Amino acid sequence: MRSASSVPLWLLVVLVSFFSCSPVMEATRPTPVDTSQFAVGESRFQIVQALGAPTANVKNGDQSCDVYKLYTRGPGGVGKGVIAAGEGAADVLTLGLTEVLFTPLEAGTRNALHTVTFCYDKNDKLASLTDSPPQ
């Protein structure tokens, strides 16, 4: 014989696991890199230390350039937390019906990788930074 109290718990587990897609998608969204933290004249070592190894190295005239694939747009850590908490609260208040709106919205607004090129002078100092939009 099944107890009446086990059915709501089972239903709650199903609802939470089925209707928590958008808060999870938001919470796991990559945190963007703020490229404005890098200034002309900064050393290549400092930039590589902050970003890791580049995906490619190219020559641009007399400059040596490092190419990175970075997320440069989107909400930061606090913003992601606030959005995920709001979506979670909306899920609870609407019994998951907001997932019909939020999950496709999250999928459509996910961060895209940008090609970011850091070019250095002969002394390995940053000469220019280019953030190209995704294709």
N, C-alpha and C positions, 0 to 999 in steps of 0.2 A: 504494500500500500504506500502510495506516494504522499508525503506530507505537503500541506498547503504552503508552508513557508519556503520550501525548496524551489518552487516554481518561480516566484519573483526573483530569487537570487540568480537562477539560471537565466531568466529573461534579462536581468541587469547585466550579466556577463556578456550575453550576446549583443545587447545594445551598445555597451561600452566598446567591445571589440569591433563591431560592425560600423558604428557611427563615430569613430574617433579618427577618421582618415585625415581630415583637414588640419586639426591641431598637430598631429604627428608630422604631416607634410611641412607645416610651417616651422615647427621646432627643429626639424632636420635640414631645413634650407641652409645652404652654405652662407657663411658670414662673408660679406664683401671686404675686399682690401681697399683701404682708403689711399689712393695713389697720391693725394695731396700731401701726404706725410713725407714724400721724397722731394728734395729740393735740388735744383741745379747746383753742381759743385760737390754733391755728396759722393763719397767713395763707392766704388763698385762693391767692395768688401761689405760695407754696411747694408747695401741693398740686397746682396745675395744672402747675407746673414738674416735679414728680415723675411725674405721670400723663399729662400731655398734655391736650388739649382734651376737655371732657366731650361726651357724645353728646347731651345736652339740658340746658336750664336751665328750672327751674320755680320758682314762688313758693309758699311755705308760710306763710301769714299774713304777718308782717313779715320773714320770712327769705327769702333767695334761696338756691336749692339747685342744685347741679350733679349731674347723673345720669351715671354711668359704667357700662359693661358690662365687668366684670373677672373674671378667673379668681382666686378667693380661696382655693381649696382644692387640695391636691395636693402632691406632693413637689417640693422645690426643686431647684436645679441639681445638688448633690452627690448627693441622693437619687435623682434620675433617672439619674445616671451609674452609681451602684452597682446599681440595678435592671437597667439595660440591660446592664451587664457580666455580671451574674449570669445573665440570660436568654441572652446570647450564649454563655457558657460551657456552660449547660445544652443549648443547641442543638448545640454541638460534641460534647459527651459523649453525647448521645442521637441524633446524626445527624439533628437537626431534628424528632424526634418530639414534643418539648415544645411546638412551635408549635401543635399541635392544642389544647393547653390555654392557652398564653400569649396567642395572638393574639385569641381571643374575650374573654379576660379583660381585655386591654388595651382592646379596643373597648368593653367594658361598664363600665370604670372611668375612662373619659376625663374630663378636667376639664370642668366646665360653667360657662358665663358667669353670674355673679351680677349683679343690679342693685344697685349701691352708690350711695347718695345722701349727698352732703356738703352740709349746710345751714350757712349763714353768717349772722352777725348783721349789723347795719347798718354795722359797721366792717370787714366782710369777714374776720372771724375765725371759725374753725370752731366751730359751736355744737353740732352733732350729726352722727353718722355712722351710717347704717343699711345693713346688708348683708342684702339679701333673697335667699332661696334661689331657685334657678332653677325655672321653672314647666314 
